[in-house]
């Protein structure tokens, strides 16, 4: 997991050092996933907002054009 987290060796040794390394790898992994999740979430929210604001007749007309 350290290789996936792009972490180098650290100076801490023993149980605390191993725990620190695992925690930092997990945090790094989750931070890399966060922008993708936020982008997907915001797209869904914007789509839902547009769907509630736009009258149904305009949506049907837009779908018929394509």
Predicted model as a PDB file, atoms N, CA, C, CB and O in Angstrom, pLDDT in the B-factor column:
MODEL        1                                                                  
ATOM      1  N   UNK A   1       0.822  -1.195   0.000  1.00 51.00           N  
ATOM      2  CA  UNK A   1       0.000   0.000   0.000  1.00 51.00           C  
ATOM      3  C   UNK A   1       0.866   1.257   0.000  1.00 51.00           C  
ATOM      4  CB  UNK A   1      -0.935  -0.001   1.205  1.00 51.00           C  
ATOM      5  O   UNK A   1       0.422   2.305  -0.470  1.00 51.00           O  
ATOM      6  N   UNK A   2       2.076   1.176   0.511  1.00 51.00           N  
ATOM      7  CA  UNK A   2       2.936   2.357   0.510  1.00 51.00           C  
ATOM      8  C   UNK A   2       3.271   2.785  -0.908  1.00 51.00           C  
ATOM      9  CB  UNK A   2       4.219   2.087   1.294  1.00 51.00           C  
ATOM     10  O   UNK A   2       3.357   3.978  -1.199  1.00 51.00           O  
ATOM     11  N   UNK A   3       3.462   1.810  -1.793  1.00 56.00           N  
ATOM     12  CA  UNK A   3       3.784   2.150  -3.173  1.00 56.00           C  
ATOM     13  C   UNK A   3       2.604   2.837  -3.854  1.00 56.00           C  
ATOM     14  CB  UNK A   3       4.186   0.895  -3.951  1.00 56.00           C  
ATOM     15  O   UNK A   3       2.801   3.750  -4.656  1.00 56.00           O  
ATOM     16  N   UNK A   4       1.380   2.408  -3.541  1.00 58.00           N  
ATOM     17  CA  UNK A   4       0.198   3.039  -4.120  1.00 58.00           C  
ATOM     18  C   UNK A   4      -0.009   4.442  -3.582  1.00 58.00           C  
ATOM     19  CB  UNK A   4      -1.032   2.198  -3.851  1.00 58.00           C  
ATOM     20  O   UNK A   4      -0.525   5.310  -4.286  1.00 58.00           O  
ATOM     21  N   UNK A   5       0.390   4.670  -2.331  1.00 55.00           N  
ATOM     22  CA  UNK A   5       0.208   5.968  -1.701  1.00 55.00           C  
ATOM     23  C   UNK A   5       1.312   6.953  -2.031  1.00 55.00           C  
ATOM     24  CB  UNK A   5       0.119   5.803  -0.225  1.00 55.00           C  
ATOM     25  O   UNK A   5       1.281   8.091  -1.563  1.00 55.00           O  
ATOM     26  N   UNK A   6       2.305   6.533  -2.841  1.00 60.00           N  
ATOM     27  CA  UNK A   6       3.422   7.380  -3.250  1.00 60.00           C  
ATOM     28  C   UNK A   6       4.180   7.918  -2.038  1.00 60.00           C  
ATOM     29  CB  UNK A   6       2.922   8.539  -4.114  1.00 60.00           C  
ATOM     30  O   UNK A   6       4.582   9.081  -2.016  1.00 60.00           O  
ATOM     31  N   UNK A   7       4.370   7.073  -1.040  1.00 56.00           N  
ATOM     32  CA  UNK A   7       5.077   7.490   0.159  1.00 56.00           C  
ATOM     33  C   UNK A   7       6.486   6.907   0.163  1.00 56.00           C  
ATOM     34  CB  UNK A   7       4.309   7.060   1.422  1.00 56.00           C  
ATOM     35  O   UNK A   7       6.709   5.784  -0.289  1.00 56.00           O  
ATOM     36  N   UNK A   8       7.415   7.674   0.672  1.00 62.00           N  
ATOM     37  CA  UNK A   8       8.801   7.218   0.814  1.00 62.00           C  
ATOM     38  C   UNK A   8       8.979   6.611   2.195  1.00 62.00           C  
ATOM     39  CB  UNK A   8       9.809   8.388   0.590  1.00 62.00           C  
ATOM     40  O   UNK A   8       8.070   6.650   3.024  1.00 62.00           O  
ATOM     41  N   UNK A   9      10.171   6.046   2.437  1.00 61.00           N  
ATOM     42  CA  UNK A   9      10.453   5.526   3.771  1.00 61.00           C  
ATOM     43  C   UNK A   9      10.510   6.676   4.757  1.00 61.00           C  
ATOM     44  CB  UNK A   9      11.775   4.728   3.789  1.00 61.00           C  
ATOM     45  O   UNK A   9      10.899   7.788   4.400  1.00 61.00           O  
ATOM     46  N   UNK A  10      10.126   6.415   5.984  1.00 58.00           N  
ATOM     47  CA  UNK A  10      10.147   7.449   7.003  1.00 58.00           C  
ATOM     48  C   UNK A  10      11.049   7.011   8.150  1.00 58.00           C  
ATOM     49  CB  UNK A  10       8.719   7.750   7.511  1.00 58.00           C  
ATOM     50  O   UNK A  10      11.379   5.833   8.284  1.00 58.00           O  
ATOM     51  N   UNK A  11      11.434   7.956   8.955  1.00 62.00           N  
ATOM     52  CA  UNK A  11      12.410   7.701  10.012  1.00 62.00           C  
ATOM     53  C   UNK A  11      11.817   6.984  11.215  1.00 62.00           C  
ATOM     54  CB  UNK A  11      13.024   8.994  10.458  1.00 62.00           C  
ATOM     55  O   UNK A  11      12.568   6.423  12.013  1.00 62.00           O  
ATOM     56  N   UNK A  12      10.522   6.982  11.373  1.00 61.00           N  
ATOM     57  CA  UNK A  12       9.899   6.327  12.524  1.00 61.00           C  
ATOM     58  C   UNK A  12      10.070   4.826  12.428  1.00 61.00           C  
ATOM     59  CB  UNK A  12       8.409   6.688  12.621  1.00 61.00           C  
ATOM     60  O   UNK A  12       9.941   4.253  11.346  1.00 61.00           O  
ATOM     61  N   UNK A  13      10.353   4.194  13.531  1.00 64.00           N  
ATOM     62  CA  UNK A  13      10.559   2.752  13.544  1.00 64.00           C  
ATOM     63  C   UNK A  13       9.595   2.082  14.519  1.00 64.00           C  
ATOM     64  CB  UNK A  13      12.012   2.419  13.913  1.00 64.00           C  
ATOM     65  O   UNK A  13       9.013   2.737  15.384  1.00 64.00           O  
ATOM     66  N   UNK A  14       9.440   0.794  14.370  1.00 70.00           N  
ATOM     67  CA  UNK A  14       8.619   0.040  15.302  1.00 70.00           C  
ATOM     68  C   UNK A  14       7.147   0.097  14.959  1.00 70.00           C  
ATOM     69  CB  UNK A  14       8.829   0.545  16.690  1.00 70.00           C  
ATOM     70  O   UNK A  14       6.760   0.406  13.832  1.00 70.00           O  
ATOM     71  N   UNK A  15       6.335  -0.208  15.956  1.00 70.00           N  
ATOM     72  CA  UNK A  15       4.892  -0.277  15.769  1.00 70.00           C  
ATOM     73  C   UNK A  15       4.316   1.069  15.354  1.00 70.00           C  
ATOM     74  CB  UNK A  15       4.220  -0.759  17.042  1.00 70.00           C  
ATOM     75  O   UNK A  15       3.463   1.138  14.469  1.00 70.00           O  
ATOM     76  N   UNK A  16       4.777   2.130  15.989  1.00 73.00           N  
ATOM     77  CA  UNK A  16       4.254   3.460  15.647  1.00 73.00           C  
ATOM     78  C   UNK A  16       4.640   3.858  14.235  1.00 73.00           C  
ATOM     79  CB  UNK A  16       4.764   4.508  16.637  1.00 73.00           C  
ATOM     80  O   UNK A  16       3.854   4.500  13.538  1.00 73.00           O  
ATOM     81  N   UNK A  17       5.812   3.497  13.810  1.00 75.00           N  
ATOM     82  CA  UNK A  17       6.254   3.819  12.461  1.00 75.00           C  
ATOM     83  C   UNK A  17       5.433   3.103  11.408  1.00 75.00           C  
ATOM     84  CB  UNK A  17       7.708   3.472  12.295  1.00 75.00           C  
ATOM     85  O   UNK A  17       5.075   3.693  10.388  1.00 75.00           O  
ATOM     86  N   UNK A  18       5.130   1.824  11.647  1.00 78.00           N  
ATOM     87  CA  UNK A  18       4.305   1.072  10.704  1.00 78.00           C  
ATOM     88  C   UNK A  18       2.883   1.615  10.670  1.00 78.00           C  
ATOM     89  CB  UNK A  18       4.293  -0.414  11.070  1.00 78.00           C  
ATOM     90  O   UNK A  18       2.277   1.725   9.605  1.00 78.00           O  
ATOM     91  N   UNK A  19       2.362   1.950  11.831  1.00 82.00           N  
ATOM     92  CA  UNK A  19       1.015   2.528  11.898  1.00 82.00           C  
ATOM     93  C   UNK A  19       0.968   3.856  11.170  1.00 82.00           C  
ATOM     94  CB  UNK A  19       0.573   2.711  13.356  1.00 82.00           C  
ATOM     95  O   UNK A  19       0.023   4.131  10.430  1.00 82.00           O  
ATOM     96  N   UNK A  20       1.974   4.673  11.375  1.00 82.00           N  
ATOM     97  CA  UNK A  20       2.063   5.973  10.712  1.00 82.00           C  
ATOM     98  C   UNK A  20       2.092   5.794   9.196  1.00 82.00           C  
ATOM     99  CB  UNK A  20       3.316   6.740  11.186  1.00 82.00           C  
ATOM    100  O   UNK A  20       1.399   6.505   8.468  1.00 82.00           O  
ATOM    101  N   UNK A  21       2.886   4.854   8.730  1.00 80.00           N  
ATOM    102  CA  UNK A  21       2.990   4.624   7.287  1.00 80.00           C  
ATOM    103  C   UNK A  21       1.674   4.181   6.674  1.00 80.00           C  
ATOM    104  CB  UNK A  21       4.050   3.589   7.003  1.00 80.00           C  
ATOM    105  O   UNK A  21       1.294   4.655   5.603  1.00 80.00           O  
ATOM    106  N   UNK A  22       0.980   3.280   7.343  1.00 83.00           N  
ATOM    107  CA  UNK A  22      -0.308   2.796   6.841  1.00 83.00           C  
ATOM    108  C   UNK A  22      -1.322   3.928   6.825  1.00 83.00           C  
ATOM    109  CB  UNK A  22      -0.826   1.624   7.700  1.00 83.00           C  
ATOM    110  O   UNK A  22      -2.057   4.091   5.850  1.00 83.00           O  
ATOM    111  N   UNK A  23      -1.368   4.710   7.893  1.00 87.00           N  
ATOM    112  CA  UNK A  23      -2.318   5.823   7.963  1.00 87.00           C  
ATOM    113  C   UNK A  23      -2.055   6.859   6.879  1.00 87.00           C  
ATOM    114  CB  UNK A  23      -2.255   6.484   9.333  1.00 87.00           C  
ATOM    115  O   UNK A  23      -2.991   7.354   6.253  1.00 87.00           O  
ATOM    116  N   UNK A  24      -0.798   7.186   6.656  1.00 85.00           N  
ATOM    117  CA  UNK A  24      -0.460   8.190   5.632  1.00 85.00           C  
ATOM    118  C   UNK A  24      -0.795   7.674   4.233  1.00 85.00           C  
ATOM    119  CB  UNK A  24       1.038   8.563   5.713  1.00 85.00           C  
ATOM    120  O   UNK A  24      -1.240   8.447   3.384  1.00 85.00           O  
ATOM    121  N   UNK A  25      -0.590   6.390   3.985  1.00 86.00           N  
ATOM    122  CA  UNK A  25      -0.942   5.817   2.687  1.00 86.00           C  
ATOM    123  C   UNK A  25      -2.451   5.866   2.469  1.00 86.00           C  
ATOM    124  CB  UNK A  25      -0.438   4.367   2.582  1.00 86.00           C  
ATOM    125  O   UNK A  25      -2.909   6.190   1.373  1.00 86.00           O  
ATOM    126  N   UNK A  26      -3.227   5.547   3.507  1.00 89.00           N  
ATOM    127  CA  UNK A  26      -4.689   5.580   3.396  1.00 89.00           C  
ATOM    128  C   UNK A  26      -5.192   7.004   3.193  1.00 89.00           C  
ATOM    129  CB  UNK A  26      -5.336   4.969   4.646  1.00 89.00           C  
ATOM    130  O   UNK A  26      -6.091   7.237   2.385  1.00 89.00           O  
ATOM    131  N   UNK A  27      -4.621   7.946   3.915  1.00 91.00           N  
ATOM    132  CA  UNK A  27      -5.026   9.348   3.762  1.00 91.00           C  
ATOM    133  C   UNK A  27      -4.699   9.844   2.353  1.00 91.00           C  
ATOM    134  CB  UNK A  27      -4.326  10.239   4.822  1.00 91.00           C  
ATOM    135  O   UNK A  27      -5.520  10.513   1.723  1.00 91.00           O  
ATOM    136  N   UNK A  28      -3.513   9.521   1.863  1.00 90.00           N  
ATOM    137  CA  UNK A  28      -3.133   9.931   0.513  1.00 90.00           C  
ATOM    138  C   UNK A  28      -4.043   9.337  -0.536  1.00 90.00           C  
ATOM    139  CB  UNK A  28      -1.706   9.536   0.227  1.00 90.00           C  
ATOM    140  O   UNK A  28      -4.419  10.015  -1.493  1.00 90.00           O  
ATOM    141  N   UNK A  29      -4.400   8.080  -0.367  1.00 90.00           N  
ATOM    142  CA  UNK A  29      -5.294   7.423  -1.322  1.00 90.00           C  
ATOM    143  C   UNK A  29      -6.665   8.101  -1.340  1.00 90.00           C  
ATOM    144  CB  UNK A  29      -5.445   5.931  -0.978  1.00 90.00           C  
ATOM    145  O   UNK A  29      -7.211   8.377  -2.408  1.00 90.00           O  
ATOM    146  N   UNK A  30      -7.211   8.363  -0.166  1.00 91.00           N  
ATOM    147  CA  UNK A  30      -8.527   8.999  -0.085  1.00 91.00           C  
ATOM    148  C   UNK A  30      -8.504  10.425  -0.612  1.00 91.00           C  
ATOM    149  CB  UNK A  30      -9.024   8.992   1.347  1.00 91.00           C  
ATOM    150  O   UNK A  30      -9.482  10.872  -1.211  1.00 91.00           O  
ATOM    151  N   UNK A  31      -7.417  11.142  -0.404  1.00 92.00           N  
ATOM    152  CA  UNK A  31      -7.331  12.509  -0.925  1.00 92.00           C  
ATOM    153  C   UNK A  31      -7.269  12.523  -2.454  1.00 92.00           C  
ATOM    154  CB  UNK A  31      -6.102  13.219  -0.346  1.00 92.00           C  
ATOM    155  O   UNK A  31      -7.755  13.463  -3.083  1.00 92.00           O  
ATOM    156  N   UNK A  32      -6.683  11.503  -3.045  1.00 91.00           N  
ATOM    157  CA  UNK A  32      -6.663  11.428  -4.503  1.00 91.00           C  
ATOM    158  C   UNK A  32      -8.032  11.073  -5.067  1.00 91.00           C  
ATOM    159  CB  UNK A  32      -5.634  10.407  -4.962  1.00 91.00           C  
ATOM    160  O   UNK A  32      -8.341  11.454  -6.197  1.00 91.00           O  
ATOM    161  N   UNK A  33      -8.866  10.350  -4.311  1.00 93.00           N  
ATOM    162  CA  UNK A  33     -10.208   9.995  -4.764  1.00 93.00           C  
ATOM    163  C   UNK A  33     -11.207  11.134  -4.588  1.00 93.00           C  
ATOM    164  CB  UNK A  33     -10.693   8.777  -4.018  1.00 93.00           C  
ATOM    165  O   UNK A  33     -12.216  11.184  -5.290  1.00 93.00           O  
ATOM    166  N   UNK A  34     -10.941  12.030  -3.675  1.00 95.00           N  
ATOM    167  CA  UNK A  34     -11.882  13.097  -3.328  1.00 95.00           C  
ATOM    168  C   UNK A  34     -12.275  13.994  -4.506  1.00 95.00           C  
ATOM    169  CB  UNK A  34     -11.291  13.944  -2.246  1.00 95.00           C  
ATOM    170  O   UNK A  34     -13.470  14.241  -4.666  1.00 95.00           O  
ATOM    171  N   UNK A  35     -11.368  14.496  -5.337  1.00 94.00           N  
ATOM    172  CA  UNK A  35     -11.794  15.363  -6.445  1.00 94.00           C  
ATOM    173  C   UNK A  35     -12.752  14.672  -7.423  1.00 94.00           C  
ATOM    174  CB  UNK A  35     -10.577  15.854  -7.202  1.00 94.00           C  
ATOM    175  O   UNK A  35     -13.685  15.304  -7.918  1.00 94.00           O  
ATOM    176  N   UNK A  36     -12.534  13.400  -7.702  1.00 93.00           N  
ATOM    177  CA  UNK A  36     -13.426  12.668  -8.604  1.00 93.00           C  
ATOM    178  C   UNK A  36     -14.815  12.550  -7.991  1.00 93.00           C  
ATOM    179  CB  UNK A  36     -12.858  11.268  -8.915  1.00 93.00           C  
ATOM    180  O   UNK A  36     -15.818  12.747  -8.677  1.00 93.00           O  
ATOM    181  N   UNK A  37     -14.876  12.229  -6.705  1.00 94.00           N  
ATOM    182  CA  UNK A  37     -16.159  12.105  -6.037  1.00 94.00           C  
ATOM    183  C   UNK A  37     -16.886  13.447  -6.010  1.00 94.00           C  
ATOM    184  CB  UNK A  37     -15.972  11.572  -4.615  1.00 94.00           C  
ATOM    185  O   UNK A  37     -18.089  13.508  -6.262  1.00 94.00           O  
ATOM    186  N   UNK A  38     -16.160  14.517  -5.708  1.00 96.00           N  
ATOM    187  CA  UNK A  38     -16.784  15.839  -5.663  1.00 96.00           C  
ATOM    188  C   UNK A  38     -17.303  16.259  -7.033  1.00 96.00           C  
ATOM    189  CB  UNK A  38     -15.792  16.874  -5.144  1.00 96.00           C  
ATOM    190  O   UNK A  38     -18.384  16.839  -7.136  1.00 96.00           O  
ATOM    191  N   UNK A  39     -16.540  15.973  -8.084  1.00 95.00           N  
ATOM    192  CA  UNK A  39     -16.974  16.325  -9.433  1.00 95.00           C  
ATOM    193  C   UNK A  39     -18.265  15.588  -9.792  1.00 95.00           C  
ATOM    194  CB  UNK A  39     -15.869  16.000 -10.457  1.00 95.00           C  
ATOM    195  O   UNK A  39     -19.184  16.186 -10.351  1.00 95.00           O  
ATOM    196  N   UNK A  40     -18.338  14.314  -9.479  1.00 94.00           N  
ATOM    197  CA  UNK A  40     -19.542  13.528  -9.756  1.00 94.00           C  
ATOM    198  C   UNK A  40     -20.721  14.048  -8.945  1.00 94.00           C  
ATOM    199  CB  UNK A  40     -19.301  12.040  -9.446  1.00 94.00           C  
ATOM    200  O   UNK A  40     -21.825  14.185  -9.471  1.00 94.00           O  
ATOM    201  N   UNK A  41     -20.494  14.336  -7.674  1.00 95.00           N  
ATOM    202  CA  UNK A  41     -21.559  14.836  -6.809  1.00 95.00           C  
ATOM    203  C   UNK A  41     -22.081  16.190  -7.297  1.00 95.00           C  
ATOM    204  CB  UNK A  41     -21.056  14.955  -5.366  1.00 95.00           C  
ATOM    205  O   UNK A  41     -23.293  16.401  -7.359  1.00 95.00           O  
ATOM    206  N   UNK A  42     -21.176  17.101  -7.641  1.00 95.00           N  
ATOM    207  CA  UNK A  42     -21.596  18.428  -8.093  1.00 95.00           C  
ATOM    208  C   UNK A  42     -22.336  18.359  -9.423  1.00 95.00           C  
ATOM    209  CB  UNK A  42     -20.388  19.348  -8.220  1.00 95.00           C  
ATOM    210  O   UNK A  42     -23.292  19.106  -9.632  1.00 95.00           O  
ATOM    211  N   UNK A  43     -21.914  17.480 -10.321  1.00 92.00           N  
ATOM    212  CA  UNK A  43     -22.637  17.315 -11.589  1.00 92.00           C  
ATOM    213  C   UNK A  43     -24.069  16.858 -11.332  1.00 92.00           C  
ATOM    214  CB  UNK A  43     -21.911  16.303 -12.502  1.00 92.00           C  
ATOM    215  O   UNK A  43     -25.008  17.366 -11.945  1.00 92.00           O  
ATOM    216  N   UNK A  44     -24.231  15.900 -10.428  1.00 92.00           N  
ATOM    217  CA  UNK A  44     -25.575  15.408 -10.111  1.00 92.00           C  
ATOM    218  C   UNK A  44     -26.428  16.513  -9.489  1.00 92.00           C  
ATOM    219  CB  UNK A  44     -25.495  14.202  -9.159  1.00 92.00           C  
ATOM    220  O   UNK A  44     -27.611  16.643  -9.803  1.00 92.00           O  
ATOM    221  N   UNK A  45     -25.822  17.303  -8.607  1.00 92.00           N  
ATOM    222  CA  UNK A  45     -26.573  18.386  -7.969  1.00 92.00           C  
ATOM    223  C   UNK A  45     -26.972  19.459  -8.978  1.00 92.00           C  
ATOM    224  CB  UNK A  45     -25.747  19.011  -6.842  1.00 92.00           C  
ATOM    225  O   UNK A  45     -28.099  19.954  -8.940  1.00 92.00           O  
ATOM    226  N   UNK A  46     -26.076  19.817  -9.865  1.00 90.00           N  
ATOM    227  CA  UNK A  46     -26.385  20.835 -10.882  1.00 90.00           C  
ATOM    228  C   UNK A  46     -27.457  20.326 -11.833  1.00 90.00           C  
ATOM    229  CB  UNK A  46     -25.115  21.223 -11.674  1.00 90.00           C  
ATOM    230  O   UNK A  46     -28.368  21.068 -12.201  1.00 90.00           O  
ATOM    231  N   UNK A  47     -27.351  19.046 -12.236  1.00 88.00           N  
ATOM    232  CA  UNK A  47     -28.374  18.478 -13.108  1.00 88.00           C  
ATOM    233  C   UNK A  47     -29.738  18.490 -12.433  1.00 88.00           C  
ATOM    234  CB  UNK A  47     -28.000  17.054 -13.510  1.00 88.00           C  
ATOM    235  O   UNK A  47     -30.741  18.824 -13.063  1.00 88.00           O  
ATOM    236  N   UNK A  48     -29.781  18.126 -11.150  1.00 87.00           N  
ATOM    237  CA  UNK A  48     -31.047  18.120 -10.414  1.00 87.00           C  
ATOM    238  C   UNK A  48     -31.605  19.534 -10.292  1.00 87.00           C  
ATOM    239  CB  UNK A  48     -30.857  17.502  -9.018  1.00 87.00           C  
ATOM    240  O   UNK A  48     -32.814  19.738 -10.403  1.00 87.00           O  
ATOM    241  N   UNK A  49     -30.733  20.505 -10.065  1.00 86.00           N  
ATOM    242  CA  UNK A  49     -31.173  21.900  -9.956  1.00 86.00           C  
ATOM    243  C   UNK A  49     -31.734  22.392 -11.281  1.00 86.00           C  
ATOM    244  CB  UNK A  49     -30.013  22.801  -9.508  1.00 86.00           C  
ATOM    245  O   UNK A  49     -32.782  23.036 -11.310  1.00 86.00           O  
ATOM    246  N   UNK A  50     -31.052  22.097 -12.364  1.00 83.00           N  
ATOM    247  CA  UNK A  50     -31.531  22.516 -13.687  1.00 83.00           C  
ATOM    248  C   UNK A  50     -32.844  21.828 -14.015  1.00 83.00           C  
ATOM    249  CB  UNK A  50     -30.483  22.206 -14.773  1.00 83.00           C  
ATOM    250  O   UNK A  50     -33.740  22.445 -14.592  1.00 83.00           O  
ATOM    251  N   UNK A  51     -32.969  20.562 -13.655  1.00 80.00           N  
ATOM    252  CA  UNK A  51     -34.203  19.822 -13.937  1.00 80.00           C  
ATOM    253  C   UNK A  51     -35.394  20.401 -13.171  1.00 80.00           C  
ATOM    254  CB  UNK A  51     -34.025  18.341 -13.581  1.00 80.00           C  
ATOM    255  O   UNK A  51     -36.517  20.382 -13.676  1.00 80.00           O  
ATOM    256  N   UNK A  52     -35.168  20.910 -11.975  1.00 81.00           N  
ATOM    257  CA  UNK A  52     -36.280  21.477 -11.211  1.00 81.00           C  
ATOM    258  C   UNK A  52     -36.623  22.891 -11.658  1.00 81.00           C  
ATOM    259  CB  UNK A  52     -35.949  21.477  -9.732  1.00 81.00           C  
ATOM    260  O   UNK A  52     -37.774  23.312 -11.542  1.00 81.00           O  
ATOM    261  N   UNK A  53     -35.653  23.623 -12.163  1.00 79.00           N  
ATOM    262  CA  UNK A  53     -35.899  25.000 -12.597  1.00 79.00           C  
ATOM    263  C   UNK A  53     -36.513  25.045 -13.989  1.00 79.00           C  
ATOM    264  CB  UNK A  53     -34.602  25.802 -12.577  1.00 79.00           C  
ATOM    265  O   UNK A  53     -37.415  25.843 -14.240  1.00 79.00           O  
ATOM    266  N   UNK A  54     -36.036  24.202 -14.893  1.00 68.00           N  
ATOM    267  CA  UNK A  54     -36.476  24.224 -16.284  1.00 68.00           C  
ATOM    268  C   UNK A  54     -37.872  23.618 -16.393  1.00 68.00           C  
ATOM    269  CB  UNK A  54     -35.478  23.461 -17.189  1.00 68.00           C  
ATOM    270  O   UNK A  54     -38.122  22.531 -15.871  1.00 68.00           O  
ATOM    271  N   UNK A  55     -38.784  24.321 -17.071  1.00 67.00           N  
ATOM    272  CA  UNK A  55     -40.127  23.753 -17.265  1.00 67.00           C  
ATOM    273  C   UNK A  55     -40.058  22.455 -18.075  1.00 67.00           C  
ATOM    274  CB  UNK A  55     -41.049  24.775 -17.976  1.00 67.00           C  
ATOM    275  O   UNK A  55     -39.182  22.285 -18.922  1.00 67.00           O  
ATOM    276  N   UNK A  56     -40.977  21.563 -17.805  1.00 67.00           N  
ATOM    277  CA  UNK A  56     -40.991  20.248 -18.443  1.00 67.00           C  
ATOM    278  C   UNK A  56     -41.120  20.362 -19.964  1.00 67.00           C  
ATOM    279  CB  UNK A  56     -42.137  19.403 -17.883  1.00 67.00           C  
ATOM    280  O   UNK A  56     -40.528  19.560 -20.687  1.00 67.00           O  
ATOM    281  N   UNK A  57     -41.875  21.334 -20.462  1.00 67.00           N  
ATOM    282  CA  UNK A  57     -42.071  21.480 -21.906  1.00 67.00           C  
ATOM    283  C   UNK A  57     -40.753  21.832 -22.611  1.00 67.00           C  
ATOM    284  CB  UNK A  57     -43.131  22.562 -22.193  1.00 67.00           C  
ATOM    285  O   UNK A  57     -40.524  21.397 -23.739  1.00 67.00           O  
ATOM    286  N   UNK A  58     -39.894  22.612 -21.959  1.00 66.00           N  
ATOM    287  CA  UNK A  58     -38.614  22.948 -22.571  1.00 66.00           C  
ATOM    288  C   UNK A  58     -37.704  21.718 -22.637  1.00 66.00           C  
ATOM    289  CB  UNK A  58     -37.928  24.079 -21.789  1.00 66.00           C  
ATOM    290  O   UNK A  58     -36.968  21.540 -23.607  1.00 66.00           O  
ATOM    291  N   UNK A  59     -37.756  20.885 -21.620  1.00 65.00           N  
ATOM    292  CA  UNK A  59     -36.962  19.661 -21.646  1.00 65.00           C  
ATOM    293  C   UNK A  59     -37.401  18.731 -22.755  1.00 65.00           C  
ATOM    294  CB  UNK A  59     -37.050  18.949 -20.318  1.00 65.00           C  
ATOM    295  O   UNK A  59     -36.562  18.147 -23.440  1.00 65.00           O  
ATOM    296  N   UNK A  60     -38.706  18.582 -22.946  1.00 72.00           N  
ATOM    297  CA  UNK A  60     -39.203  17.748 -24.028  1.00 72.00           C  
ATOM    298  C   UNK A  60     -38.811  18.301 -25.383  1.00 72.00           C  
ATOM    299  CB  UNK A  60     -40.706  17.614 -23.941  1.00 72.00           C  
ATOM    300  O   UNK A  60     -38.455  17.538 -26.281  1.00 72.00           O  
ATOM    301  N   UNK A  61     -38.869  19.621 -25.549  1.00 70.00           N  
ATOM    302  CA  UNK A  61     -38.483  20.240 -26.813  1.00 70.00           C  
ATOM    303  C   UNK A  61     -36.988  20.031 -27.078  1.00 70.00           C  
ATOM    304  CB  UNK A  61     -38.823  21.747 -26.800  1.00 70.00           C  
ATOM    305  O   UNK A  61     -36.593  19.801 -28.221  1.00 70.00           O  
ATOM    306  N   UNK A  62     -36.177  20.105 -26.066  1.00 71.00           N  
ATOM    307  CA  UNK A  62     -34.734  19.902 -26.238  1.00 71.00           C  
ATOM    308  C   UNK A  62     -34.439  18.463 -26.626  1.00 71.00           C  
ATOM    309  CB  UNK A  62     -33.975  20.269 -24.949  1.00 71.00           C  
ATOM    310  O   UNK A  62     -33.540  18.215 -27.430  1.00 71.00           O  
ATOM    311  N   UNK A  63     -35.170  17.521 -26.076  1.00 74.00           N  
ATOM    312  CA  UNK A  63     -34.948  16.114 -26.401  1.00 74.00           C  
ATOM    313  C   UNK A  63     -35.431  15.776 -27.812  1.00 74.00           C  
ATOM    314  CB  UNK A  63     -35.652  15.224 -25.382  1.00 74.00           C  
ATOM    315  O   UNK A  63     -34.860  14.903 -28.465  1.00 74.00           O  
ATOM    316  N   UNK A  64     -36.463  16.448 -28.282  1.00 72.00           N  
ATOM    317  CA  UNK A  64     -36.977  16.194 -29.644  1.00 72.00           C  
ATOM    318  C   UNK A  64     -36.043  16.741 -30.709  1.00 72.00           C  
ATOM    319  CB  UNK A  64     -38.365  16.813 -29.815  1.00 72.00           C  
ATOM    320  O   UNK A  64     -35.999  16.199 -31.813  1.00 72.00           O  
ATOM    321  N   UNK A  65     -35.294  17.800 -30.415  1.00 58.00           N  
ATOM    322  CA  UNK A  65     -34.408  18.421 -31.405  1.00 58.00           C  
ATOM    323  C   UNK A  65     -33.276  17.487 -31.776  1.00 58.00           C  
ATOM    324  CB  UNK A  65     -33.843  19.740 -30.874  1.00 58.00           C  
ATOM    325  O   UNK A  65     -32.875  17.428 -32.939  1.00 58.00           O  
ATOM    326  N   UNK A  66     -32.753  16.754 -30.798  1.00 50.00           N  
ATOM    327  CA  UNK A  66     -31.600  15.891 -31.095  1.00 50.00           C  
ATOM    328  C   UNK A  66     -31.978  14.577 -31.650  1.00 50.00           C  
ATOM    329  CB  UNK A  66     -30.791  15.673 -29.890  1.00 50.00           C  
ATOM    330  O   UNK A  66     -31.109  13.757 -31.943  1.00 50.00           O  
TER     331      UNK A  66                                                      
ENDMDL                                                                          
END                                                                             
